[in-house]
């Protein structure tokens, strides 16, 4: 089983996998609606708009583990993201990214080290992982790194399918 085969559920409750996104480079992000970093949705959506036609997608995983900053229902999350930030990228069901109930996707993702060589637990909302079209985790960017930071943009451009 690869990261692309791990069972997931969309925000609408449908069964799926990352593999259903058709061999795209992915930026996987744990998101929250009531966080000081929530404005990062703007940069994430700009990345989606800029690279979607080139084989890329942002994918968001709402998580309520950090200060209770994603308390809403699936419907509330969808409404907030679409009306406040115009989010067009896929959102998945609310999950745990740390702890005993950590989703299997995040078990795989958190094994990846960041640029400083640190792996392990997610630090806060809006931690980002770049996944290659082949399903390999090829980058980890901590929450304070803006989605449009040059290091992320260059890594996305290098990961786009040929």
QUISULZI-V802844 format. One record per pair of residues at least 24 apart in sequence whose C-alpha atoms are under 8 Angstrom apart, sorted by the first residue. I is the first residue (numbers start at 1). J is the second residue. Records with the same first field share a line. If there is no record, write none. Layout:
I=J, J
This chain:
2=135
3=105, 108, 135, 136
4=135
6=104, 105
8=92, 93
9=92, 93
10=90, 91, 92, 93
11=74, 78, 91, 92, 93, 94
12=74, 92, 93
13=93
23=55, 133, 134, 135, 161
24=55, 56, 57, 132, 133, 160, 161
25=55, 56, 57, 130, 131, 132, 133, 156, 159, 160, 161
26=56, 57, 58, 59, 129, 130, 131, 132, 133
27=57, 58, 59, 128, 129, 130, 131
28=58, 59, 60, 61, 128, 129, 130, 131
29=58, 59, 60, 61, 126, 127, 128, 129
30=60, 61, 62, 63, 97, 125, 126, 127, 128
31=60, 61, 62, 63, 70, 125, 126
32=62, 63, 64, 69, 70, 125, 126
33=69, 70, 77, 80, 81
34=69, 70
35=69, 125
37=125, 126, 143, 144
38=126
40=126, 146, 147
41=85, 87
42=85
43=146, 147, 148
44=147, 148
45=85, 86, 87, 88, 89
47=147, 148
48=88, 89
54=160, 161
55=160, 161
56=156, 160
57=89, 90
58=89, 90
59=89, 90, 91, 92
60=89, 90, 91, 92
61=91, 92, 93, 94, 95
62=91, 92, 93, 94, 95
63=94, 95, 96, 97, 125
64=94, 95, 96
65=96, 97, 98
66=124, 125
97=121, 122
98=122
109=137
112=137, 139, 140
113=139, 140
114=139, 140, 141, 142
115=139, 140, 141
130=155, 156
132=159, 160
133=159, 160, 161
